[in-house]
Amino acid sequence: MNFKKLFPILLLFVSFNFYAQGEKMKEKKEQIKALKVAFLTTELDLTANEAEKFWPIYNTFDDKQFELRHQKMKTFMRKMNDGSLDKMTEKEANTFLTQMESTEEELFLLRKKFMQNLKGIFPAVKIIKLRKAEEDFNRKLLQQYRNKGPKR
């Protein structure tokens, strides 16, 4: 078989593989989100009225937060992995640092706005419980990941 006939077939297999990996990641993300919803609902003991107001606000916040963190990590990892970090000038490093600070500030302002929105739904104690529940969920998720990871 000549290469001109083999190349499109190979490309097709590679694209299916990338698509399958993308779908698997999307599926995992949805699975984690469902677990988080169940965990937070239980931990916060949400009433139907509270849940109706809370989840749209929380989901918007969570999606924006994820996007910001993902964007930040992608940029950071690209710099770390392509070797440009060692070749960076002081000026480039300062620019990169400013970008990192800007992202952190954006995350802070996003959380602050989210907290303000929650004050119209929950008493302060429940907002604090939400923060604790989020931390507990993340800790639990990380622990499960560590336990299922490759054994050393």
C-alpha positions as CSV (number, residue, x, y, z in Angstrom):
1,M,0.0,0.0,0.0
2,N,1.5,3.4,-0.9
3,F,1.8,6.2,1.6
4,K,-0.8,8.5,-0.2
5,K,-3.5,5.8,0.6
6,L,-2.2,5.0,4.0
7,F,-1.9,8.6,5.3
8,P,-5.7,9.4,5.3
9,I,-6.5,6.2,7.1
10,L,-3.8,6.9,9.7
11,L,-5.1,10.4,10.1
12,L,-8.6,9.1,10.6
13,F,-7.5,6.7,13.4
14,V,-5.5,9.5,15.1
15,S,-8.5,11.9,15.0
16,F,-10.8,9.2,16.4
17,N,-8.3,8.7,19.2
18,F,-8.1,12.4,20.1
19,Y,-11.9,12.6,19.9
20,A,-12.3,9.6,22.3
21,Q,-9.8,11.2,24.7
22,G,-11.7,14.5,24.6
23,E,-15.0,12.7,25.2
24,K,-13.5,10.7,28.1
25,M,-12.2,13.9,29.7
26,K,-15.6,15.6,29.2
27,E,-17.3,12.6,30.7
28,K,-15.0,12.6,33.7
29,K,-15.6,16.3,34.3
30,E,-19.3,15.8,34.2
31,Q,-19.0,12.9,36.6
32,I,-17.0,15.0,39.0
33,K,-19.5,17.8,38.7
34,A,-22.4,15.5,39.6
35,L,-20.5,14.2,42.6
36,K,-19.8,17.8,43.7
37,V,-23.4,18.8,43.4
38,A,-24.5,15.8,45.5
39,F,-21.8,16.5,48.1
40,L,-22.5,20.2,48.4
41,T,-26.2,19.7,48.5
42,T,-25.8,17.2,51.4
43,E,-23.2,19.3,53.2
44,L,-25.2,22.5,53.0
45,D,-28.6,20.9,53.6
46,L,-30.1,23.0,50.9
47,T,-33.8,23.6,50.9
48,A,-35.6,23.4,47.5
49,N,-35.9,27.2,47.5
50,E,-32.2,27.7,48.3
51,A,-31.1,25.2,45.7
52,E,-33.2,26.8,43.0
53,K,-31.5,30.1,43.6
54,F,-28.0,28.8,44.4
55,W,-27.2,26.4,41.6
56,P,-27.4,28.8,38.7
57,I,-25.2,31.3,40.5
58,Y,-22.8,28.5,41.6
59,N,-22.6,26.9,38.2
60,T,-21.8,30.2,36.5
61,F,-19.1,31.0,39.1
62,D,-17.6,27.5,38.9
63,D,-17.5,27.5,35.0
64,K,-15.8,30.9,35.0
65,Q,-13.4,29.9,37.7
66,F,-12.5,26.7,35.8
67,E,-11.9,28.6,32.6
68,L,-9.6,31.1,34.3
69,R,-7.6,28.4,36.0
70,H,-7.4,26.3,32.9
71,Q,-6.2,29.2,30.9
72,K,-3.6,30.1,33.5
73,M,-2.4,26.6,33.8
74,K,-2.2,26.1,30.0
75,T,-0.1,29.3,29.7
76,F,2.1,28.3,32.6
77,M,2.6,24.7,31.5
78,R,3.5,25.9,28.0
79,K,6.2,28.1,29.4
80,M,7.5,25.4,31.7
81,N,7.5,22.6,29.1
82,D,8.9,24.4,26.0
83,G,12.1,25.4,27.7
84,S,11.5,29.1,27.3
85,L,11.5,29.6,31.1
86,D,15.3,29.2,31.2
87,K,15.8,31.5,28.2
88,M,13.4,34.2,29.4
89,T,14.7,37.7,29.8
90,E,14.0,39.7,33.0
91,K,11.5,41.8,31.0
92,E,9.6,38.8,29.7
93,A,9.6,37.2,33.2
94,N,8.1,40.4,34.6
95,T,5.4,40.5,31.9
96,F,4.6,36.8,32.6
97,L,4.5,37.5,36.4
98,T,2.1,40.4,35.8
99,Q,-0.1,38.1,33.7
100,M,-0.1,35.6,36.6
101,E,-1.0,38.3,39.1
102,S,-3.7,39.6,36.9
103,T,-5.3,36.1,36.6
104,E,-5.1,35.7,40.4
105,E,-6.7,39.1,40.9
106,E,-9.5,38.1,38.4
107,L,-10.1,34.9,40.4
108,F,-10.2,36.9,43.6
109,L,-12.7,39.4,42.2
110,L,-14.8,36.5,40.8
111,R,-15.0,34.8,44.2
112,K,-15.8,38.2,45.9
113,K,-18.7,38.8,43.5
114,F,-19.9,35.3,44.0
115,M,-19.9,35.8,47.8
116,Q,-21.9,39.0,47.4
117,N,-24.4,37.2,45.3
118,L,-24.7,34.4,47.9
119,K,-25.5,36.9,50.7
120,G,-28.9,37.4,49.1
121,I,-29.6,33.7,49.3
122,F,-27.8,32.3,52.4
123,P,-26.9,33.4,55.9
124,A,-23.2,34.1,56.4
125,V,-22.7,30.8,58.3
126,K,-24.0,28.8,55.3
127,I,-21.6,30.7,53.0
128,I,-18.7,29.7,55.2
129,K,-20.0,26.1,55.3
130,L,-20.0,26.2,51.5
131,R,-16.3,27.2,51.4
132,K,-15.5,24.4,53.8
133,A,-17.5,21.9,51.8
134,E,-15.7,22.9,48.6
135,E,-12.4,22.4,50.4
136,D,-13.5,19.0,51.8
137,F,-14.7,17.9,48.4
138,N,-11.4,18.9,46.7
139,R,-9.4,17.2,49.4
140,K,-11.5,14.0,49.1
141,L,-11.2,14.1,45.3
142,L,-7.4,14.5,45.5
143,Q,-7.2,11.6,48.0
144,Q,-9.2,9.3,45.7
145,Y,-7.0,10.3,42.8
146,R,-3.9,9.5,44.8
147,N,-5.3,6.1,45.9
148,K,-6.1,5.1,42.3
149,G,-2.9,6.4,40.8
150,P,0.0,4.2,39.8
151,K,1.6,2.3,42.7
152,R,5.2,3.2,43.4
